[in-house]
């Protein structure tokens, strides 16, 4: 038995696995779940190391460890599938275990990047016969708030709020883009076909 809880790790894992399988949402794991599992596995491994390998006790503890390990893997496989679904839906999950939170954020960022690349690919295919309009002023989309800008031509632009669209001199636009304050917008026009005389 797991001391102090009145429930063995095997019983706890069986209960959590069952609830995880039956629930659409991620099940909340006990606060001390990681510690209890680590202590249990450490204790059983120590017992196996010092026990007579021919004894019934050794075989029972070994089988118990294999069952607990298998249940633990199945529990986190179920959770991983739910997390992947949430990432694809860009949902905000509850009841993530400590390491799952970091993994969720990394996966979410990767999926967003993937979708952004797909959009860029679609745009590049849709506008492959178009060309970028050349200009000394560049349109930008502000991602963050920014104070007024005095450009090299002594003109004052701004201040800006997130979501504002403005046209700025190219050197200012490039500096703000590098600082991740703006996203540069491309202005395209169709290429004119040369007429044969």
N, C-alpha and C positions, 0 to 999 in steps of 0.2 A: 504494500500500500504506500501511497505517497504521503509522507508524514505531514500532519497538520491539516490536510485537506479532506480526509475521509474518502478520497477518490484516487484510484491508481491512475498513472499516466495513460495506461491502455484504455481505461474507462473514459477518461477525459477526452482522449483523441477520438475514440469511437463516437462519443456524443457530439463533438465538434464536427467530425466528418459527416455524420448523419444530418446535422442541422445545415451544414454548408451545401450538401447535396440537394436538400429540400427547399432551400431558400434561393430567391432570385438575387437578393442582395448579398454583399459580403457579411459574414457573421463576425460579431465582435469577439476577438480572442481575449482571454484573461490577461490582465496587466503583467502578471509574472509568468506568462506562458513560456517565453524563451528560456528564462532561468530554470524553470521546473524541468523542461525537456533536457536541457544541458546537464543539470544535476543528475537526473535519472540515467541518462546515457553514460555519463562519467562513472556513476555508481555501478551500473551493470558491467561496464567494461572492466572496472577494477575487480569486481567479483569473478569475472571470467578469467582474468589474468592469474588470480591467486587460487582458483578452485582446481580440483582434480578433474582433468579433462575427460575422464571415464565415468564420472558420477552423473546420476540422474539430475541433480541440482544444476550442474553445468549445462546439460542439454536443455532443461526447462528454461533457464535464464537466457540461453542463446536463442531459443525459439521465440521467447517473449521479446527480446531485443529486435529480432527480425520482423515480428508482427508490428511493433511500435514504429520501426523505421519505415515499413511499407505504408502504414496508416498516415504517418507524417508526410510522406511523399504524395500520397493520394489527396490529402487535405490541401496541400499547397498547389497541386495540379489543378484542382477545382477552383481555387482562388485565382490562379494565374489566368485561367480561361475567362473568368469574370472581369479581371483587371484589363485584359486585352479587349474585351467587348466595350468596356467603359472608355478605354483610350480611343477606340475607333469612333465612338459616339461623342467623344470629347466631353464626357460626363464628369461630374465631380463626386467621386466615391467617398463613402464613409467607412469607418472600421478598418482602415488599412493598418497592417502590422508595421512596426518601425521601419524595416528595410523596404517594405512594399511601397511606402510613400515616395522614396527617392526613385525607385524603379519606375513607378507610375509617371512621375514628372519627366524622367528621361525618355520614356516611351512616347508620352504625349508630345514632347518637343520634336522627336523624330518623325512622328506621324504628321505633325503640322508642317515640318520641313518637306516631307514627301509630297503632301498635298500642294504646297507652294510650288514645288518643282514641276508637278503635273500641270498646274495652271500656267506656268511659264512656258512649258512645252506646247500646250494648246494655243497660247497666244502667238508663240513663234511660228507655229504651223499656219495659223489663221492669217498672220501678217507677213508671211515670208516674202511676198512680192512688194512689201511696203518698205519705205526707208525712213530713218529718223530725221526729223526737221532740225536743221542746223540753226543755232541761235546763241547769242551771248547771254541770254536769260534762260534759266532752266526752271520748269515747274517742279515744285516739291510738295510733299504731304507731310505735315508735322505730326510726329509720333509723341512728342513731349512739349510741354510749355517752354517758351523761350522769349527772352527780352528783346528789345529793339536791336536791329542790326544796322550798323553804318557801313555801307559797302565802299569799295575802292573808288567808286564814282561819286562819293559823298552823299548818296541818297540814303534816306532812312526807311527801313522796312520793319513792320511789326509794331507792337509785340504780337506773339502768336500763341494760340491754344492748341492742344491736341485735336487733330481732325481738320485744322486749317489747311487750305491749299493756297500757295503763293508762288510768284515767279521771282526768282532771285538771280543775281549775277552768278555765273558758273563757279567762280572760286569760292564764294560763300556757300553755295549749295553743296559743293564737294566736301568742304570742311565739316559742315553740319551732318552730312551723310556718314562721314567717317566716325563722328561722335555718336552716331545712332540717334540723332535728334529728328532727322527727316528721312523720308524715302523719296528718292528722285523718281519723277514720273517721266516716262518717255512719250514724246509726241511723234506720231507716225503719220505719213501720208503715202498714198499709192505712188509707185514708181511710174513715171510716164513712159509709155513705149515710144520709141523713135519711129517716126513715119518714114516709109521709103518713098522717095520721089520718083 
